[in-house]
Amino acid sequence: MKELLVVIDMQNDFVTGSLGTKEACGIVDNVKNKIEEYVKKGQEIVFTRDTHTEQYPETQEGRLLPVEHCIKGNKGWELIPEIRPYSEGRSVFDKTTFGSVPLAEYIRDGGYDAVEMIGLCTDICVVSNALLAKAYVPELPVRVDPACCAGVTPESHESALCTMKMCQILI
């Protein structure tokens, strides 16, 4: 069985930086353990990075969320130290928006039997990418492990999980 693990936006700014939360800090060990499971099984792993420029404040997102984060090249943009070594030699998708069309196309064209998504934030980028993958490959089982995700708030995390379940994402 050919599976893909997608590790979404496990970046310094979302864990301990400008948009960090205790919930994000709380999933780091779970995420690392999940990555190690996939490594042991010899399955493919890819990563995403939320990626903005210095012009972030001038964008729609910057006006609606006026907290600079994940500015390319800055420490906050980097993957957290606990998982950075696992990204070496693997595909990393820099995405300028919540969902990544290139990632969805990669999943569509990869011939996978299943895809699992973990990371941050459940209620923004995880849900966006899970729904894009499901739209691009409707018959592909797409899973999300709630223990390896955190939302902006615990309530929005639960709401996103509910939304994904309703759209046939396996939780």
C-alpha positions, -999 to 999 in steps of 0.1 A, spaced: 0 0 0 14 34 -11 7 60 15 17 97 18 21 117 50 17 154 46 31 175 75 15 209 73 31 241 85 50 228 116 69 261 116 84 281 145 59 310 142 29 286 146 44 267 175 65 291 197 65 323 176 41 351 168 11 328 163 22 300 187 -2 283 211 1 258 240 -20 234 219 5 237 190 34 230 215 14 201 228 13 182 195 50 183 187 58 149 202 28 133 185 38 148 151 74 136 155 62 101 165 38 100 134 67 110 111 89 82 126 61 57 120 61 66 83 99 65 81 99 30 96 72 18 71 92 33 42 63 55 32 67 90 16 65 121 37 62 157 24 61 190 42 44 224 37 56 258 48 33 288 51 53 314 31 49 351 31 70 381 19 79 414 35 48 428 18 25 406 40 8 436 56 -4 447 22 -21 414 13 -57 405 21 -45 380 46 -22 406 62 -51 431 65 -74 405 80 -48 389 102 -24 417 110 3 395 127 34 391 106 44 354 104 63 329 83 82 356 64 104 336 40 140 334 53 132 344 88 135 320 118 97 319 122 93 306 87 116 276 93 103 242 103 106 235 141 139 220 151 122 187 163 111 178 128 134 198 105 158 168 101 130 147 87 124 172 59 160 170 45 159 153 11 121 154 10 97 176 -9 87 208 9 59 228 -6 61 265 1 26 278 -1 15 314 -2 -21 307 7 -40 283 31 -43 254 6 -17 244 -19 -29 235 -54 6 222 -63 3 198 -33 -32 187 -44 -18 180 -79 11 161 -65 -13 139 -45 -35 134 -76 -6 124 -97 12 103 -71 -8 71 -73 -13 69 -36 -37 45 -19 -42 68 11 -30 102 23 -28 114 59 -25 150 69 -12 164 102 0 197 115 -11 233 119 -36 248 120 -65 224 119 -90 251 112 -71 269 85 -44 251 65 -51 214 75 -88 217 65 -80 236 33 -54 211 21 -76 181 31 -106 194 12 -84 203 -18 -70 167 -19 -105 153 -16 -117 176 -45 -87 166 -67 -90 128 -59 -125 121 -46 -120 84 -42 -87 87 -23 -90 81 14 -78 113 31 -71 110 69 -65 136 95 -51 125 129 -66 150 155 -39 141 180 -13 155 155 -32 187 148 -40 219 167 -63 248 158 -62 284 165 -85 276 195 -96 242 208 -132 251 197 -121 259 161 -101 227 160 -132 207 169 -153 226 143 -128 219 116 -127 182 124 -165 182 122 -164 200 88 -139 175 75 -159 145 87 -189 159 69 -168 161 37 -157 124 41 -123 131 54 -115 102 78 -108 115 113 
